[in-house]
Amino acid sequence: MAAQPAWQPQEEGLREICALLEQHISPTPDKSRIWQQLQHYSQFPDFNNYLAFIFARAESKSVEIRQAAGLLLKNNLRSAFKSLDPTYQQYIKTELLPCLGAADRHIRSTVGTIISVVVQQGRISGWPELLQGLVQCLDSNDPNHMEGAMDALSKICEDIPQELDADIPGLGERPIDIFLPRFFQFFQSPHASLRKLSLGSINQFIMLMPAALYRSMDKFLQGLFVLSHDSVAEVRKLVCAAFVQLTEIQPSVLEPHLRNITEFMLQANKDRDDEVALEACEFWSTYCEAQVNLELLREFLEHLLPILLTNMAYADDDESLIEAEEDDSLPDREQDLKPRFHTSRFHGSDEVTDDDDDSFNVWNLRKCSAASLDVISNVYGDDILPALMPLIQAKLSSSGDANWKDREAAVLALGAIAEGCIRGLYPHLTEIVEFLVPLLDDKFPLIRSITCWTLSRFSKFIVEGIGNQKGLEQFTKVLKGLLQRILDTNKRVQEAACSAFATLEEEASDVLIPHLETILQHLMCAFGRYQRRNLRIVYDAIGTLADAVGEELNRPGYLDILMPPLISKWQQLSNSDRDLFPLLECFTSIAQALGTGFSQFAEPVFQRCMIIIQSQQLAKVDPVSAGAQYDKEFIVCSLDLLSGLTEGLGSMIENMVAQSNLRDLLLQCCMDDTPDIRQSAFALLGDLAKVCPAYLHPRLSELVTIAAKQLETSQLIESISVANNACWAIGELAVKVRQEISPIVMTVISCIVPILQRAESLNRSLIENGAITLGRLAWVCPEIVSPHMEHFIQQWCIALSMIRDDIEKEDAFRGLCAIVRANPSGALSSLVYVCKSIASWNVIRSQDLHDEVCQVLHGYKQMLRDGSWEQFLSALEPSEKEKLAKYQI
């Protein structure tokens, strides 16, 4: 059979595609027409061959056109490589390899990117010629070939490092064993690009730590010490990155060299190149968190602290300096509006929240230095104050406009150490606050804004001091100072003041009540002035205020200040405007705080939430009909506001829900494929169960079945917060519908028991809700639960012991008493755990539950005769026996 002729491009096709690429890279391309033509060409099975040919061989064309062909080829191969004809795959690979040594650097760089994509799609084993080609290039002594191969390898190491540490059929060693010695060799290359690419490639393996790298660790460290003096900043930056990663992943290998490394990092932290200094600065917090050799680092602190403080001053090119000039009359630019994400409603004690508000901002040397100082202060505490405070005081006392950045850095430093050094600072807190408050009026906006933040870091201790007159006066000064800064004309100061005030609100809680009118006037004045970005922070401050003072807000005078501007904004925003999210969250807090006082505003809010949920459910399947793009956040925020309304209004919400189709909407949301929607839906289900269970009745069986399904092990892995809320909702339903829940009791218990058995590895809140719901099911259906109690009583009682005293714990213990009465022998082997759980109560406020617990204990005392009861009691801790004594046993 004759060999198939090699593929060749048609002249006409080549010309057309080159012309299209030329349009593609023109300064003003007609994007939609080009896209249509690309779609047309991509229907031809050999289109990617043309791109490969143009990229590799069309030397008469400009480098820009060849590069455009290469980048288009890369994108196509990412999605279509596996479906290409094998002969075409081979043709493309054959054309790519010679480009590794191309004379033009852009072609070499682009081919590396394409090769990495081909390896991702077809594996190293699917391209045996590649390894051979790369080795030949690396060993060629030709700078272009060496750099081209090294560039491709660096991209493979970045994208799929594990591929080079895998066994390849027919190859005696792993690719990394072939390349690692060559990487080390390039550390000594006269070409900076090869030093940089080789070290960057090895750094990609530190997290994986393959055996080949571990075996060569001494050689790697020797190479790093040599490169630490490299004249090229990018190489020094990679050396710092390597030491930071090794400190995190494999600190033991650094132990013998720690002093030298620390000395190097200290110098690198002062590097004239900011990126090197930033990478070196990451070392200090990593070192502290790895707990490597804290005594060694202690020796260096007197040298390190001045460097960190110097680096905390704003750099001349810091973007914040430009932003700080903006006053509130300038509208926000679209890029200034950081994306915001709503956190779904959660019922329990330990929801994980992400408090990192800097994710949107640029990480730089100033922020890293402040973060390092924060970590160091938490590790070494007050021990750093003798070296640090004179430096801070010197900077604070530096006068004149030219030194404002030093003063600002000193205030930042005080905030950074507020937590770690509080014991040493506490005796001087009054003087510190007295010094900071006037800085709220400083002429430099960035000093005003950092002072807001630093005061917020001390807010817990400022609030603690209000027990005496001087402390109360100081709190009032801080409160008034922050309120004035909320009305600052500078956007940056507004943001800092609002955030600081929200922190103070959380700490101060009902201490704010005497100042409520003033606070509301300032917040609503800000609400009327702020641009979109800072408006979100005002919403947060209003919501936090409502959470802090609760029903105290429910007074006509306060509502007259608060509600009209919010309702006006509510009416202005469309149902598809994302600025609605923070307003919905704000209303949720207000509805919960006002309770029945929110009823005058409730009807339109309820109706709009329903409309938003319905339109978004339609948008999910048919955006055109809905007139909006689907966005799950609208549903989540609306469900959470309905929960807030339900919690606030209580049974008063019954008339509204009775005339709506909320029940069916809720069922749909409980079955949604998005965990965040299910999480909020089950929170609403539990809230509705508490106040209007009769409304849920027609869908009760379906709702409980779907809720139980969330507790299955496979679902837990996907979303523990959904399971948590579903579990809580089942318990709330159980105490309301009682026997009607009986058909599903054993299904739920069979899911809860494995959760209790995995208490060590699961979220504490889920364990608590599981224990409470199991208790509520036992209370309403003791005859179903009690025959099985010996399978779970021990783990259940351990979980019950961890729960704080409240009404939910009371319900759970009613269940415990009910099943013990029904089946006393079932708990006998775990009686010590039953008693430990009873001893976990500080006080049982319900007299009838106290009496039931008393009966249970006395029942067991009657059962255990001939000294058995006394012997059993001796197994308890003295504190537990003391707690049980109140039951006269």
N, C-alpha and C positions, 0 to 999 in steps of 0.2 A: 504494500500500500504506500503510495507516494506521500512524502511529508507535506504537511499543510504549509503553504507559503506564509512568510512572516507578514504581519499586518503593515500596511502602508497607508498614509493619509491621502485623501483625494485633494487635489490642488484647490478646487472650488470651495470645499468644506473648510479647508484651512484658512482660506482668504476671508470667508464669512465670519468664522469664529474669531479670528484676529481683529476684524473690524468691530465686532461686538465688544471684545475686551477693551478696545481702544475707547469706545463710547463709555464703557463701564468705569474707566479710570479718569475720564474727562472731569474738569472742575464742576460742570453742571449737567450731570447725567439725567436722562429721562428714566427714572428708576422703574416705573411700572412697565414701560415698553421693553426695557432690557430684561426684566424679570420674565415677561411673557416669552421673549425669544429664547431665554435660557431654558424655560420649561419645554419649549418646542425642541430644542437641541437635545435635551436630556432624555427624550424618548428614543434617541438613536443609541443602540447598545454600545457603540464604540466612541461615544462622545468623550468619555474620560481618556481614551487613547489619544484623541486629538489634543486634549489639554496637556497630557504628559509629553507629547511630541513638541508642542509649542514651548512648554517650560524647559525641556531638556535640549532641544535642537534648534529652535528658531533664533539663531544667533544674529540674524539680520534685523530682528525686531528689538525694540527697546527693552531694557531690563524690567521696566514697570509693567509692560504687557506680559512678559514671561512670568514675572512674579504674580500678577493677577491670575494667570492660568494656573499656577501652582496652588495658590490659596483656594481657588474655586475647586480644583481637583481634591485638595485636602477635605474640604467640606462635603463634597460628593462621596468620597471614600468612607467618611465617618458613618454615613447612613447606608451606603450601597455596596461596599466592598465585597461582602460575603455573597451577594447575589450576582456578582459579575461572572461572566464566562471565565473559567480558569485560564484560558489562553490569554485573555485580556489582562487578567490579574498579573500573569507572568510578564506580559509585555510592559506593563506599567512599572513593575519592580525592576526590570532590566534597564529601563530608561532612567530610573531614579539614581541608581548606584553611581554612575559616572559623575553625577552632579555634585557628589560629596567634595570633589576637588576643584569645583568651578572657580574660575578666576574672580568672579564677582561675589562679594561677601553676602549680598542680599539673596542671591541664588543659593549659596551654601546654607544660609540660615533657613530659607523656605523649605529646602529639601529635607532638612532635619525634622521640621514640623510634619511634613507629609510622611516620612519614614516612621515617625512615632505613631501616627494614626494607623498606618498599615500594620505595624506590630500589635497595636491594641486590638485590631480586628482579626488578624490572622495568626497571631502568636509568633514568637521567634522560631519555633519548630517548623512553621509553615514557610519560612524564608531562610533556608540554610546558607544561601550565598551571602546573606547580609553580614553574618558574623565574620566570615572570611574577608569580605570587602572592607569592613570596619577595621579589622586587625591590620590588613595591608596598608590602609590609609594611615593608621596610627604609627606604624613602623616605617613609614616612607621617608621621613626626614623632610618632606615637602610641607612648608607651613600651611598652604591652602588645604591640602589633603588632610593633614593632622587636625586643623581647626574644623573642617567640615565634618569629619567623623566624630570629633569630640562634641561638636554642637548637637549632632543627632543623638549621640549617647546621653548627653545631658538632658535632652527632652524625654528620652525613654525613661531615664532615671527619675525624672520629675513626675511623669504620667503613670508609669507602671513599673516601679522599681522591682516588685516581686517577680516580674518576668525574667529578670537577669539572675535571680537567685533560685531558679528552678532547674530540674534535670531535663536535659534535651536528648531525645532518642538519638543514638549514634554519636553522641559527644561524650568524651571521657570525663569532662569536668563541667561545672556550671559556668555560664557566661561571666559571672562576677569574678570567678577565679582567673579567668583569662584577662579581664580588663583591669582589675584592681592594681596589679603591679605596674601596669602602664600609667594608670592615674597617678600613682605615687611618683613615678618617673617624671611626669609633667610638672610636679611641684617645683622642679629645678629648671624648668624651661625658661629660656630668655624671652619667650613670647607671653606677655601678660594674659592674653585671651586664653591660652592653654592652661596657665596656672589657675585662672578663675574658673574655667569650665570643669577642670578635673576635680578641684576642691568642692565646687558646687554639686557635682555628681555624687561624690562620696557622702556629702552632707545629707543627701536624700535617703541614704541607707541607715542613718543613725537610729531613727525611730524603729526600723525593722530589726536592726542589729543582726545581720546574717553571720553565720559562723566564720565566713571568710574575713569579714571586717574585724570580728572579735579576735581572731587569731593574729591579725596584723595590727592590733591596737598600738603596740609600741612604735611601729613604723609610722602609723598615722599621727601619733602624738609628736614624734620627732619632726615630722613634716610640718605640723601646725606651728611648732615653735620657730621653725625656720621662716615660715610664711608670715608669722606675726610681725616681722620687721619689713614686710613687702612695701615697696614704694607706691603700689597701686591701692587706692582706698577700697575698691570693691573686693580685693583679695583680703585685706585686713578685716573688712566687714564679715566675710564668710568665715574667717578664723574665729571671730567672736561668736558667730552663730553656731559653729561647731562646738565650742566650749559650753555654750548655753544648753544646747541639746544634750550633750554628754552628761552635764550636771543633772539634767532632769531624768535621763534614761538609764545611765550607767555610771553613777557618781563614784563607785568604788575604783574604777580604772584611773580616775583623776587623783585619788588620795595622795599618792607619792609626790605629785607635782602641784598640789593645790596652792602652795605659797607662791610659786612662780606664776601660775595662772592668775591668781588674784592680783599680783603686782602688775601683770600685763593688762588685765581688765581695768585696773585703776588708771593706767596710762591711756588705754583706749577710750575710756570714758571722758578723757579730755582731748580726744583727737580733733584735729582741725576740721575734719569732715564730719558733719552732723549725723550722717547715716551710720558711720562707724561708731560714733559715740552712743547713738541710740541702741545699736545692737549690743554694745558692751554694757549699757545700763540695764538691759534685760537680765543680765547675769545675777544681779544682787537679789532680786525677789526670787529667782529660780533657786539660787543658793540657799536662801533662808527656808524656802518651802521644802527643799530636799533634805533639810536638817543635816547637811554634810559634816562640817566641822565648825560649829558656831563659835568656839573659842578662838579659832584662827582668825575668822572674820572680825571678831571683836578687836583684835590688834590693829586692824586696818581702819576702823570706824573714824578715828580722828582725822584720817586723810580723806576718807570717802565722803563724809558728811559735807565738808565745804564744796566738794565737786558737785554733789547733788544739788545743793542750795544755789550754786552759781548757774547750773543748767536749768533750774526752775524759772529763771527769768525769761521773759518773752524774747525770742529771737527776732531780729529786725525784719525778717521776711515772714513772720507768723501771720497767717490769714486772719487771725482774731484781731490783729491791730487794725486791719482795714474794716472788718465787721463792726468793731467798737465805735467807729465814727458814725454809724447809721442811727439816725433818730427815728422816732415812731411815726413820722409823717411819710416816710418812704414805704411804699407797698413792698411786701415780701416777694422775692423772686421765686419761681417754681422750684428751683434747685435748693432753696433754703428750707423747704418744707420736708422735714425728714419723714420717711414712711412710719406710720404708727400702727400698732397691732393691739387689738383688744384681747385681754386675757379672759377666757371663759369662766363663768361662775363656778365656784368650787365650795363644797360643803365639807369642812374638816379642819384639822389642826396644823397641817404642815405643807400647804401647797408650795411648790417650787416656783419662785418668781425670779425673773431676770431683771436685776436692778441696774444693769449696765447701760446707762444713758449715753455713753460715749461711743456706742457702736457706729453711729452715723458720722461722728467727728473724726478728724485725722489724728492718728496716734503719732505723737512726736516726742522729742527729747524732754521737753518741759513736763508733759503729762507722765511720761515713763519715770522721770526722776522723782516726781511727787508720789507716784504709786510705789516706787522703791522705798522711799522714806517712810511711807505708811506701813509697808510690810516690815521694814527694819524696826520701826517703833513698836510694832506688835510682838516682835521676837525679843528685842532687848529692853523694851519698856523704858523705865525712867533712867536707866544707865546711860542713855545717849544724851540726856539733858545737859550735863556739865559741858560737853563739847559743843552741843548744838545751840543752846540758848544764847550764849554770847554772840554767835554769828548772826542769829535772828535779830537780836537786839541792836546789833551794829547796823544792820540793813534797815531796820525800822526807823532808826534815828537819823539815817542819811537824809539830808534835806535837799531841796531844790528840784526843779522840774526834770533835770537831766537824770536824776536817780530814781524816778518813779517806778521803773521796772524792778529795781532791787527791793523797794518797799513792798511792791505787789508780791514778789516771790517770797518775802518773809511772812506775809499774811497767809499765803498758800501753804507754807511750811507749817505754820501753827495749826491750820486745818488738817494737814496730813497726819500730824502726830496727836491729834485730839483724842483719838481712841486709845492708841497704844501707850501713851505717856500720861494718861489722865490722873493717875495717882499722884505723880509728881507735880502736875500742873494744877490740881484741884485747890491746894491752899492759895494759889495765886489767881484763881479764876476770876475773882471780882476785878482785880487790876487789869487782867487780860481783856475782859469784856468792856471795862471802862475805857481801855485804850482803843478797842475796835469800833465801838459805837460811833465816835466822831468820824472815823474813816468812811462811814456810810455816806458822808457828805463831801468826800474828797473830789477835787476838780477832775481827776482822771477816772473815766468810766470803768476801766478794768480794775482799778483799786476798789471802787464802789461794789462791783459785781463779786470780786473774790472775797470781800469782807462779808457779804451776804452768805456765801457758801461756808466760810469758816465759822461764822456765828451759828449756822445750822448744825455744824458738827458738834458744837457744845450745847445744843438746845436741850438735850436730856438733863444736863447738869444745871443749866440755867433754870429749868422748870423745877428741879428738885430743891432749889434754893429759896423758893417762894414762901417757905414756912416762916421766915423772919422778915421784918420790915425792909431791911436793906436788899434782901434777895428779891422781894416783891417789886421794889422800885426798879431794880436792875432788869427784871423780866419785862416790866412795862416799858422801859426805855428801848429794849431790843424789839419788842412788839411794835412800838410806834415807829422806830427807825426803819424796820422792814416794810411797814405799811407805806411810809413815805417813798421808799425806793420802788415799791410796786408801781407808783405813779411817776417814776423817773421818765424822762423823755428818751432815754437811750434804750434801744431794744435789748441789748446784751444785759444791762442792769435789770430791766423788767423781768427777763427770764430767770436770772439768778435770784432776784428778790422773791418772786412768786414760788419758785422751787424751795427756797429756804423757808418761806412762810409755811408751805405745806408740811415740811418736816417739823417745824415748831408746833403746828396744829396737832399733829399725831401725838407728840409728847405731852402737850399742854391739856388737851381734851377739855374737860369742863371748867378749867381755869380760864378759858376764853370767854365764858358766858357774860361776865360783866362788861366785856369789850365788844360784844356782838354787833351792836349798831355801827360802831366805828369801822369794824372789820368789813361788814357788808357794804358800807358806803364806799370804802376804798376799792374793794374787789369789783363792785359793779361799775365804779368809775373807770377802772382798768378795762373792764369788759367792753365799755363803750369806746375806748381809745385804741386798744391793741389791734395789731395786724394779725393775719391768720395764724402764723406760727405760734406766737406767744398767747393767743387766745386759748389754745389747747391747754396751756399751763394754768390759765385762770380757771378753766373748767375743772381741772384737777384740784386746784386750791379750794374751789367752792364745794366740790364733792367731798374732799377731805374734811372741810369744816363741818359739813352736814354729818359725816360719820362721827366726828369728834364731839359735837354738842347734842346730837340726837334731837329729841322732841322739844328741846329748848328753842329750837328754830321756829317752832309752830306758834308764832305770835303774829297778829295782824301787822304790827309795825314792821317787823322783819320781813314778812312775806311781801309787803308793799315795795320794799327796796329790792328784794331778790327776784321775784318771779316775773314781773312785766318784761324786763329786758331779755330774760331767757326765753319766754314764750314768743316774743317778737322774733328772736333769732330762729327759733323752732319753726315759725311760720315762713321765714324767708328761705330756708334751705330746702332743696328738692329731695325726694326720696332716694335719689342716686348720688347725692353729694357726700363724699367721704368725710367732710367736716361735720357731718351729723353724728359720727361715732363718739367723739368726746362729749357731745351734748347729751347723747343717750346715756352714756356712763354717768354724767353729772346728774341727770334726772333720776337715775336709779338710786344714787345715794340720797338725794333729796326726798324721794318717795319713801324710802325706808326710814329716814329721820323724822319726817313729818307725820308718818303713820296715817291715821284717818284725816289729818289736816290736809292731806294731798287730794282728798276726794273732789274738791272743787276744780282741780286741774286734770283729773284722771281720765275722764271720758275721751277727749280728743287724743290724749297720749296713747291710751289703749287701742283706739281705732287705727291710729297711724302705724303702730307696731304691727298690727294684724295685716294692714295693707302692704307694708314693707316685706314681711315674711312671704305673703302670697305672691307678690310681684317677683321676688327673688327666686322662689321655687319655680315660677314660670320661666324666668330668665335662664335658669339652669338648663332647661330643655329647648327653649325657643326665645332667644334674646330679642329677635325682631318683634315678635308679638308683645313682649314685656316692655319694649322700648328702653331696655337697659342691659348692661353687661352683668353677668352673674358675679357676685362677690359675697362669699360666705360670711364676711364680717357683719354685713347688714343683718343677716338672720341671727347671728350670735348676740349682737348688741341688743336687738329687739327682744329676743327671748329673755335676756338678762334684765332688761327694763320691765318686762312683764312679771318677772320674778320679784323685782323690787316693789312693783305695784302691789303684788299679791301679799308680800310680807308686810308692807306698810298699811294697806287697807284692810287686811284680814277678811272677815266674812262679808264686808261691804263690797267686795269685788264680785260677789256671786251674781248680782243682777247683770253686770256687764258680760261676764263669761257665758251666762245662760242664753244670751241673745246672739252669741257669736259661734263660729265654727272652730274655735280654738282647740277643742278636743281632737278633731280630725287633723288639724295642722300639727298639733303636738305629737300625735302618733307618727305622722310622716317624718317629723324632725328626729324622733327617737330612733327611726330606722335609717336615717341619712348615712351616707357613706363617709361623711366628714366627721372625725372624732370631736372637734370643737363644737359642732352643732349638737351632736348627741350629748356632750357634756352639759351644755346649757339647757338642753331639752329636759334631761333627767333632773336637773336642779329645779326647773319650773314644775315638773311633775310632782316632786316632793313638796314644794311650796303650796301647790294647789291642793294636794292631798290633805294638808293640815287644815285648810279653811273651807274647801267646798268639795269633799270627797264624792258627794252625791252626783255632782256634775260629771265626774269621771266614770261613773258606774257603767254606762253602756259600753265603754271600751276597756273596762277594768282588766279582763282576762288577757286581752292583747297587750296592753301596756305592761302588765306585770311579767308576762312571758318574755317580751322584748328586753325588759330591764334585767331579768334573770340571765338572759343570753350574754349580757355584757360581762358577767362574772366568770364565764368559762375561761379556762387557762389560755386558750389561743387569743382571746380578746384582751386579756390582761397585758400581754406583751405589747400589743398595739397601742393601748391607751389606758393607763392605770387611773387617770382622772375621770374618765367616763365610767369605769367600773365603780369608782368611789361614789360618784353621785347617784348611779343606778342603785347601788346597794342601800344608800341612805334613803332614797325615794321608796324602795320596797318596804323599809321599816316604817316610814311615815304612813304609807297606805295601810300596812298591817294593823296599826293601832286604831285606825279609823273604820276599816271595813270588817275587821276581826275575822270571824269564821269564814267569810266569803273568800279569804285568801287561801283557804286550806288545800285546794287542788294543786297548788304550786309550791307548797311549803317544803316538801322533801327535795324538789328540784333545786330550790334556792339554797337549802342547807348543804346539799351535796356539792355546791359550788363554793360556799363560804368556808367549809371545813378545810379544804386544801389551802385556802388563803391564810387561815389562822395557823396552819402547819408550816407555812413559809414566812412566818412573821419576821424572821431575821432579814430576809432579802427584799421585803416589800415595803411600800410607803406606809408610814405609821397611821395616817388618816384612814386608809383603806382597812387596816387591821381593826381600828377603833369602830368604824362604821359597820364592819362585818360582825364584830362582837355584839354591838347594840342591836343590829337587825336580827341576828340569831336570837337574842334575848326577847325581842318583841314578838317574833314568830312563836317562840316557846310560851310566851305569856298568853297569846290569843289561841294557840292550838297545842296545849300541853300534851293532850292525848296522842297527837301525831309525833311530836318531837321526843317525848320522854323515853320511849323504848330504845332509842338510838344514842342516848346521851353518853354512854361509856366510851363511844368512839371519838368524842370531841371535848368532853368536859374539862380535861386538863388544859389543853391549849386555849379553850374559851375563857377559863378562869384567869389564866395568865394575862390574856388580852384585856379582860375586864379590870384587872388590877392597875392597868396603865391609864385608865380613863379618868379625867377629872370629874369631881362631883358636879352633876347637873341633872336636869330632868330626863335626859336621854339615858343616862346611867341608871336612874331610878327605874325606867321602863325595863331595861335589860335585867335588872335584879328581880323585878317582879316575875320575869320569865324564868330566871334561875330558881326562885322559890317554888313556882308552879310545877316545874318538871321534877324537882326534888320531892315535893309532896306526892306527885303521881308515881314516882319510881325511886324511892329512897336508896335502894341497894345499888342503883345505877351509878351513883356518885361516891359510893363508899370507898372505892380504891383510890379516888382522887380527892378525898375529903380535905387533905392538907391544903390543896390548891383552892378548894371552895372557901376555906377559912381565910386563906391569904387574900383572896379577892374581897371578902367581907371586911377584912382589916384595912383594905385600901381606902375605905371611906374615912374622911375626916369627920363628917357628921351627916346622917341621913335625915333630911329635913321633914320628909313625909312620915307622919306617925304610923300610918297603917303599914307602910313598907318596913319601918323599924320593927313593928310587931311581928310581921311575917318572917323577917330574918331571925328574930329572937326565937320564934317557933321552930324554925329549921335547926338552929343550933341545939336547942333543948331536945328536939326529936333525936338527933344523933347522940346526944349525951345519954338519953334513955336507952338507945340501941347498944351503945358501947359500955358494957358493964365490966365488973371484975378488974378494975384498974386500966382497962383499954383506953378509956377517954383521957385519963391523966397521962398515959404513955403517949397518946396522940398529941396532946397539947405540948408535950416537951419537945416535939419536932419543930415547933414554931419559934420565931425570933421573939425576944423579950418585948420589943415594941409592938409586935402583932398581938401577943397575948394581952398586953395592956389595952390595946384597942378593942379586943373582944370582951374584955371584962365588963364593959358597959351593958352587955346583954345578959348579965347575971348568970354566967355559966361557970 
